[in-house]
Amino acid sequence: MYKLIAIDLDGTLLNSYGVISEIDKEAIKKAIKKGVKVILTSGRGTMSVKNFANELEIDGDIICGNGAIIYNLQEDRIIYNQYIDKKKVLQIIKICEENSIYYNVFTEDTILTSSLAYNVLFYNQENVKKPDSKKTNINIIPNIYKYVEEREKEDYLKICICDKNDIIFGGIMKKLKEVKNVNVMEVAHMARKLIANGTDYVPVEYYITEIMNQDADKWNAVKFLADKYKIKTDEVITIGDNVNDEQMLKNAGIGVAMGNSAPYIQEMAKEVTLDNNSGGVANVIEKYILK
């Protein structure tokens, strides 16, 4: 019997419009009623993941920042963290600035950016539909290096780096991999988002990498929670679609890749489900939890 299911958000539980479908929502609520621990595990910051957890009536733990923190909703506090060192953040910012490439920095509750572009553009679109209390805090700063340098008490989850040109992106990846003691997410395909433009949606495509503490990983965080609840690894299901899901897809009792994942992601998993616009998460829950 499976006792814990860890579910990625973007590209997995969220459809192309950034919404949880009713079929996935109902399947998750049924799994919770059966006593299964449902854990949202995302690269997003705490506030954003909290909002989706509230929508699903999850009141336990959430994993944010690609495993940089575990937040307990009942206790309203962080119970585990793997923050990236401030000196590393400044080193990576300097590399991006010297190479004129777009980046943003995630703290626990804020995205620091110089402009609304790429991944931040998508978060900004989500904010339009939300009340102020549930918006992702986006702080547009002209000089991010100076801002970070002068902040004494701030915790950093990750740095995101984006570009639509694969040659430029490949060049910055080589330089980033020379930075020691950090985890640079490997990238082999473009991120694809649908952004609202009036009454229409237009596709936005770009390469993106995420840099975290070398020990920050979704699987490490999932394993921490499994141990906390005395759940065995073979009683864990994980569902994801991207390279930041690699370790949890490989190490769980059943690691399931989404049908919209790139082929190399699907090869990492033990199983492939439907895509994120077709109830892929619900399909897994129905098969392994509800039947």
Stockholm file with secondary structure:
# STOCKHOLM 1.0

chainA/1-291         MYKLIAIDLDGTLLNSYGVISEIDKEAIKKAIKKGVKVILTSGRGTMSVKNFANELEIDGDIICGNGAIIYNLQEDRIIYNQYIDKKKVLQIIKICEENSIYYNVFTEDTILTSSLAYNVLFYNQENVKKPDSKKTNINIIPNIYKYVEEREKEDYLKICICDKNDIIFGGIMKKLKEVKNVNVMEVAHMARKLIANGTDYVPVEYYITEIMNQDADKWNAVKFLADKYKIKTDEVITIGDNVNDEQMLKNAGIGVAMGNSAPYIQEMAKEVTLDNNSGGVANVIEKYILK
#=GR chainA/1-291 SS CCCEEEECTBTTTBCTTSCBCHHHHHHHHHHHHTTCEEEEECSSCHHHHHHHHHHTTCCSEEEEGGGTEEEETTTTEEEEECCBCHHHHHHHHHHHHHTTCEEEEEESSEEEESSSCHHHHHHHHHHHTSCGGGSCEEEECSCHHHHHHHCSSCCEEEEEEEESCHHHHHHHHHHHTTSTTEEECCCCSCEEEEEEETTEEEEEEEEEEEEEETTCCHHHHHHHHHHHTTCCGGGEEEEECSGGGHHHHHHSSEEEECTTSCHHHHHHSSEECCCTTTTHHHHHHIIIIIC
#=GC SS_cons         CCCEEEECTBTTTBCTTSCBCHHHHHHHHHHHHTTCEEEEECSSCHHHHHHHHHHTTCCSEEEEGGGTEEEETTTTEEEEECCBCHHHHHHHHHHHHHTTCEEEEEESSEEEESSSCHHHHHHHHHHHTSCGGGSCEEEECSCHHHHHHHCSSCCEEEEEEEESCHHHHHHHHHHHTTSTTEEECCCCSCEEEEEEETTEEEEEEEEEEEEEETTCCHHHHHHHHHHHTTCCGGGEEEEECSGGGHHHHHHSSEEEECTTSCHHHHHHSSEECCCTTTTHHHHHHIIIIIC
//
